[in-house]
Amino acid sequence: MTTKDTSKHPCFNKETAGSCGRVHLPVAPKCNIQCNYCNRKYDCVNESRPGVTSGVLQPFQAAEYMDKVLEKEPRITVAGIAGPGDPFANPAEVLETMRLINKKHPHLLFCLSSNGMGILPYLDDIAELGVSHVTITMSAVDPAIGAKIYSWVKDGNVVYRGEKGAAILLDRQLAAIKGLKERGIIVKVNSIVIPGVNDDHIVEVAKVAASWGADIQNIIPLKPTADTPFAELPEPTGELIVPLRKEAKCFIDQMTHCKRCRADAVGLLGDDQSASLCGTLQACSKLKPLEALNARPYVAIATREGMLINQHLGEARSFQIWGPRESGGYRLVDTRTAPSAGCGPQRWTQLAALFKDCRAVLAAAMGETPRMLLEEHDIKCHVVSGFIEDALKALYESGDMRQLGGRRGGIAGACCTGTGSKCG
């Protein structure tokens, strides 16, 4: 068990919330489940909710960012990782980040927030690294209710939906709570209250979480988010939340001061500085080691005529491969034939192999499945439009694709299933 002063975690100890701060290091962009209330966006500083960040950091960038944060806000006592995806859909990046931070700032508490799906193989690792607090987001203990909350659950390379997916997730969550407590780690369970879906089930979640050893529950009202299945549901008010907390408190301690933090939250809970430190985070996100640049120097582009980015990823019969020219500007390096359509996820694995020397792929649209599988192979996916030269300049020189309408991933067309079975 850690010998650090665990009382200095402001989320677990309300009395220290005004004097101790936290920083969330956004090093985990991929996720292994899709919740029906979640829409991860990377570039909106005006939104304050889980899953949102102004940038995604690699481990060495996170270590640099941590140094700069502590210079500006010495009251930080906790370094946490809460996304914008899930830490254990990105285990290598998360563990390396914690190793770097632990080496440079061993006085900090370490905190992780996960859905619990992929944490089990890494319980010993995080205990050895001195993680003192872990949050598991668990909003249902009945697969029939969970099936309404989760669109899909990914276990390795297999995607499950409906009650089967929800049952697998629940089994992992309960085992995670048990395994964490066996290692002396403080466990908080976050439960999202979704009106008409699980609002009369939250107390049962509290009972089950307590029976498996969880220390505290955080009952959080749904924050309706655009472009999600729950976008039109009402946000629960105190009239619903307060009685639930009172009833659940009979079984497990309750957190009542949650701020629904961003994945890049920084500062005191009541004085978040993520907006003022946005520029610092984005500057750190652009730092690149020389070896990484040399390993993946190119960009794959879905284009019809070689001038504009104007093709759907799944419709492209071939991709142009572009790279920087030594004398300045950019050049066409190669044209590569796309894998045949209709073979499901295997097609996107083949496409990742085709792009093994590419740092990114640019397309006019793409489905969620290919985006997820390509990014698992460290190929960044951007949905953009406009001239190829303009996009390459933005990507290589600043990494900011917003001026081109760019976003990570993107929304597939209405007829796109994202599976590869109906594209092109």
C-alpha positions in Angstrom: 0.0 0.0 0.0 1.2 3.5 -0.8 2.8 5.6 2.0 1.7 8.9 0.4 -0.8 11.1 2.2 -4.0 9.9 0.4 -6.0 12.6 2.2 -4.6 15.1 -0.3 -6.8 13.8 -3.1 -9.5 16.5 -3.5 -12.0 14.3 -5.3 -11.9 11.7 -2.5 -11.6 14.1 0.4 -13.9 17.2 0.3 -12.0 18.9 3.1 -8.9 19.3 0.9 -10.8 20.4 -2.3 -10.0 24.0 -1.6 -6.3 23.6 -1.0 -5.2 20.6 -3.1 -5.4 20.4 -6.9 -5.3 17.8 -9.6 -4.1 17.6 -13.2 -5.5 15.2 -15.7 -3.0 14.1 -18.3 -4.8 13.3 -21.6 -2.7 10.4 -22.9 -5.5 7.9 -23.5 -7.5 8.7 -26.7 -8.8 5.2 -27.5 -11.7 3.6 -25.7 -12.9 0.0 -25.4 -16.6 0.7 -24.9 -19.0 3.2 -26.4 -21.5 4.8 -23.9 -24.7 6.2 -25.3 -24.0 9.5 -23.5 -20.4 10.0 -24.6 -19.1 12.0 -27.6 -15.4 12.7 -27.3 -14.2 15.9 -28.8 -10.7 17.2 -28.7 -10.8 20.9 -29.4 -13.6 22.7 -27.4 -12.2 24.7 -24.5 -15.7 25.9 -23.6 -17.1 22.4 -22.7 -16.6 21.0 -19.2 -17.4 17.3 -19.2 -15.5 14.0 -19.2 -14.1 12.9 -22.6 -13.2 16.5 -23.7 -9.7 17.7 -24.0 -7.8 20.5 -26.0 -5.1 18.0 -27.0 -3.8 14.5 -26.7 -0.3 13.9 -25.3 2.3 11.2 -25.7 4.0 10.1 -22.5 7.1 12.3 -23.0 4.9 15.2 -23.8 2.9 14.6 -20.6 6.0 14.7 -18.5 7.0 18.0 -20.0 3.5 19.4 -19.5 3.5 18.2 -15.9 6.7 20.2 -15.3 5.1 23.4 -16.7 1.8 22.8 -14.7 3.6 22.5 -11.4 5.6 25.7 -12.1 2.3 27.6 -12.5 0.2 25.8 -9.9 2.3 24.3 -7.0 -0.9 23.3 -5.1 -1.3 20.2 -7.5 -1.1 17.1 -5.4 -2.6 14.5 -7.8 -1.6 13.4 -11.3 -4.5 11.6 -12.9 -5.4 10.0 -16.2 -9.0 10.0 -17.2 -9.1 9.7 -20.9 -10.3 11.2 -23.2 -10.9 7.5 -23.8 -10.0 4.8 -21.3 -6.5 4.3 -19.7 -6.6 0.6 -20.3 -7.5 0.8 -24.0 -4.1 2.7 -24.1 -2.1 0.7 -21.5 1.4 1.2 -22.9 1.0 5.0 -23.0 -0.6 5.2 -19.6 2.0 3.0 -17.8 4.9 4.9 -19.5 3.4 8.2 -18.5 3.1 7.1 -14.9 6.7 5.8 -14.9 7.9 9.2 -16.2 5.9 11.2 -13.7 6.8 8.9 -10.8 10.5 9.3 -11.6 10.3 13.2 -11.8 7.6 13.9 -9.2 7.4 11.0 -6.7 5.6 13.1 -4.1 2.4 13.2 -6.3 -0.6 10.9 -5.8 -1.5 8.9 -8.8 -5.1 8.4 -9.9 -6.8 6.6 -12.8 -10.4 6.7 -14.0 -11.5 3.7 -16.1 -14.6 1.9 -17.2 -12.9 -1.3 -15.8 -13.1 -3.2 -19.0 -9.4 -3.7 -19.6 -7.7 -3.0 -16.2 -7.3 -6.6 -14.9 -4.0 -7.5 -16.6 -2.4 -4.3 -15.3 -3.4 -4.4 -11.6 0.1 -5.4 -10.4 1.7 -2.8 -12.7 -0.4 0.1 -11.3 0.1 -1.1 -7.7 3.9 -1.2 -8.2 3.8 2.3 -9.7 2.1 3.6 -6.6 -1.4 4.4 -7.9 -3.4 5.2 -4.8 -6.8 5.9 -6.2 -8.8 4.4 -9.0 -12.3 5.3 -10.2 -14.5 2.7 -12.0 -17.5 4.1 -13.9 -20.3 1.6 -13.3 -23.8 2.7 -14.0 -25.6 -0.7 -14.0 -25.4 -4.0 -12.3 -28.0 -5.6 -14.5 -27.0 -6.5 -18.1 -30.5 -5.7 -19.4 -30.1 -2.1 -18.1 -26.4 -2.0 -19.2 -27.5 -2.9 -22.7 -29.4 0.4 -22.9 -26.4 2.4 -21.7 -23.6 0.9 -23.9 -23.7 0.8 -27.6 -20.8 -1.7 -27.8 -18.0 -3.3 -25.7 -14.7 -4.3 -27.2 -12.8 -7.2 -25.8 -9.5 -7.6 -27.6 -10.5 -7.6 -31.3 -14.1 -8.7 -30.7 -16.9 -6.2 -30.4 -20.0 -7.2 -28.4 -23.3 -5.5 -28.3 -26.5 -5.8 -26.2 -26.8 -7.7 -23.0 -23.8 -9.9 -23.8 -21.5 -6.9 -24.0 -23.0 -5.4 -20.9 -22.5 -8.7 -19.0 -18.9 -8.9 -20.0 -18.3 -5.3 -18.9 -20.0 -5.9 -15.6 -17.9 -9.0 -14.8 -14.7 -7.0 -15.5 -15.9 -4.1 -13.4 -16.6 -6.2 -10.3 -13.4 -8.2 -10.7 -11.5 -4.8 -11.0 -13.0 -3.5 -7.7 -12.0 -6.7 -6.0 -8.5 -6.8 -7.4 -7.9 -3.2 -6.6 -8.9 -3.5 -3.0 -6.7 -6.6 -2.7 -3.8 -4.4 -3.6 -4.7 -1.7 -1.1 -6.0 0.9 -3.6 -8.8 3.2 -2.8 -11.8 2.7 -5.1 -14.5 5.1 -6.1 -17.4 4.1 -8.3 -18.9 6.7 -10.6 -22.6 6.1 -11.5 -24.2 8.2 -14.2 -27.9 8.8 -13.6 -29.8 8.5 -16.8 -33.6 9.4 -16.6 -35.8 6.6 -17.6 -32.9 4.2 -18.0 -31.3 3.6 -14.7 -32.5 6.2 -12.3 -34.4 3.6 -10.2 -31.4 1.3 -10.4 -28.6 3.5 -8.9 -29.1 2.4 -5.3 -28.7 -1.2 -6.4 -25.4 -0.2 -8.0 -24.4 1.3 -4.6 -25.3 -2.0 -2.8 -23.3 -4.2 -5.2 -20.3 -1.8 -5.4 -20.2 -1.8 -1.6 -20.4 -5.6 -1.4 -17.4 -5.9 -3.6 -15.4 -3.5 -1.5 -15.7 -0.1 -3.1 -14.9 2.8 -0.8 -17.1 5.6 -2.1 -19.7 6.3 -4.8 -20.1 9.4 -7.0 -23.7 9.7 -8.3 -23.4 12.0 -11.3 -26.3 13.5 -13.3 -26.3 12.8 -17.0 -25.0 15.7 -19.0 -26.9 15.5 -22.3 -24.4 15.7 -25.2 -25.1 16.5 -28.9 -24.8 13.6 -31.4 -25.4 10.9 -28.8 -28.4 8.6 -28.3 -29.2 10.3 -25.0 -28.8 13.9 -26.4 -32.5 14.7 -25.9 -32.9 13.3 -22.4 -33.4 15.9 -19.6 -30.4 16.6 -17.3 -31.3 15.3 -13.8 -31.8 18.0 -11.2 -31.1 18.0 -7.4 -34.7 16.8 -6.8 -33.6 13.4 -8.3 -30.0 13.3 -7.3 -30.1 14.3 -3.6 -32.6 11.6 -2.6 -30.6 9.0 -4.5 -27.4 10.0 -2.6 -29.3 9.9 0.7 -30.6 6.4 0.1 -27.3 5.1 -1.4 -25.4 6.5 1.6 -26.9 3.7 3.7 -24.6 1.3 1.8 -21.6 3.3 0.7 -20.1 6.8 1.4 -21.1 9.4 -1.2 -19.1 12.1 -3.0 -21.1 15.3 -3.3 -18.7 17.8 -4.8 -17.9 16.4 -8.2 -17.3 18.9 -11.0 -17.6 16.4 -13.9 -14.0 17.2 -14.9 -12.6 17.3 -18.4 -9.9 14.9 -19.5 -7.4 17.8 -19.3 -8.7 19.3 -16.1 -6.1 21.2 -14.0 -6.1 23.2 -10.8 -8.4 23.2 -7.8 -11.8 21.7 -8.2 -13.4 25.1 -7.7 -10.8 26.9 -9.8 -10.2 24.9 -13.0 -7.4 26.3 -15.1 -7.7 24.1 -18.2 -8.7 27.0 -20.4 -5.7 29.2 -19.3 -3.3 26.3 -19.7 -4.8 25.2 -23.0 -2.0 26.8 -24.9 0.6 25.1 -22.8 -1.0 21.7 -23.3 -1.3 22.2 -27.1 2.3 23.4 -27.3 3.5 20.3 -25.5 1.3 18.1 -27.8 3.3 19.3 -30.8 6.7 18.2 -29.4 7.9 15.3 -31.4 11.0 13.1 -30.9 13.2 12.7 -34.0 12.9 9.0 -34.1 9.1 9.2 -34.3 9.3 11.5 -37.3 11.7 9.2 -39.1 9.6 6.1 -38.4 6.4 7.5 -39.8 7.2 10.3 -42.2 4.2 10.0 -44.5 0.5 10.8 -44.7 -2.1 8.7 -46.5 -4.9 10.6 -48.4 -8.2 9.6 -49.8 -8.6 11.6 -53.0 -10.3 11.3 -56.4 -8.0 13.4 -58.5 -4.9 14.1 -56.4 -5.7 17.7 -55.6 -8.5 17.6 -53.0 -9.3 15.5 -50.0 -12.7 14.4 -51.2 -13.2 10.7 -50.7 -14.8 8.5 -48.0 -12.2 6.2 -46.4 -14.3 3.1 -47.2 -14.9 4.2 -50.8 -11.3 4.8 -51.8 -9.9 2.2 -54.2 -6.4 3.6 -53.7 -4.6 6.1 -51.5 -2.0 8.6 -52.3 1.0 8.7 -49.9 2.5 12.1 -49.4 5.6 13.3 -47.5 7.8 16.4 -47.0 10.2 17.5 -49.7 13.7 18.3 -48.5 13.7 21.6 -50.3 10.4 22.5 -48.8 6.8 21.8 -49.5 5.3 18.3 -50.0 5.6 15.6 -52.7 3.6 12.5 -53.8 5.6 9.5 -52.7 3.5 6.6 -53.8 0.0 5.4 -54.7 -1.2 2.2 -52.9 -4.2 0.0 -53.7 -6.7 -0.4 -50.9 -7.8 -3.8 -49.6 -10.9 -5.3 -51.1 -14.2 -4.2 -49.6 -16.6 -6.5 -47.8 -14.3 -8.4 -45.5 -15.3 -6.6 -42.3 -12.7 -5.4 -39.7 -10.0 -7.5 -41.3 -10.0 -4.9 -44.1 -9.0 -2.1 -41.7 -6.2 -4.3 -40.2 -4.9 -4.7 -43.7 -5.2 -1.0 -44.4 -3.2 -0.3 -41.2 -0.4 -2.6 -42.5 -0.6 -0.7 -45.8 0.0 2.6 -43.9 2.7 1.3 -41.5 5.0 4.2 -42.5 2.2 6.8 -42.2 1.6 9.0 -39.2 -2.0 9.9 -40.3 -4.7 9.3 -42.8 -6.9 12.1 -44.2 -10.3 11.4 -45.7 -13.6 13.3 -46.3 -15.4 10.9 -44.0 -14.9 7.6 -42.2 -16.8 5.1 -40.0 -16.1 4.5 -36.3 -14.8 1.0 -36.7 -12.0 1.8 -39.2 -11.1 4.9 -37.1 -10.8 2.8 -34.0 -8.7 0.1 -35.6 -6.4 2.4 -37.4 -5.7 4.5 -34.3 -4.9 1.3 -32.5 -2.0 1.0 -34.9 -0.9 4.6 -34.0 -2.3 6.0 -37.3 -4.1 9.3 -36.5 -7.4 9.7 -38.4 -8.6 13.1 -39.5 -11.8 14.0 -41.4 -11.0 17.1 -43.4 -11.9 18.8 -46.7 -10.0 21.1 -49.0 -6.7 21.1 -50.8 -4.1 18.4 -50.1 -1.3 20.9 -49.8 -3.2 23.0 -47.2 -4.0 19.9 -45.1 -0.4 18.7 -45.2 0.9 22.1 -44.2 -1.5 22.2 -41.2 -0.7 18.6 -40.2 3.1 18.8 -40.4 3.7 22.4 -39.2 1.1 22.9 -36.5 -1.0 19.7 -36.1 -4.1 21.9 -35.9 -6.6 20.7 -38.5 -9.5 22.8 -37.2 -9.1 25.4 -39.9 -9.9 22.6 -42.5 -13.0 21.4 -40.7 -10.8 18.7 -39.2 -11.8 16.4 -36.4 -10.4 13.2 -35.1 -12.4 10.3 -36.5 -15.6 11.8 -37.7 -19.1 10.7 -38.5 -19.7 8.3 -41.3 -22.4 8.9 -43.9 -25.9 7.8 -43.4 -25.4 4.6 -45.4 -22.1 3.7 -43.8 -22.1 0.9 -41.2 -18.4 1.4 -40.5 -17.8 -2.4 -40.9 -16.4 -2.4 -44.4 -19.2 -4.6 -45.7 -20.9 -1.9 -47.7 -18.2 0.6 -48.5 -16.7 1.0 -52.0 
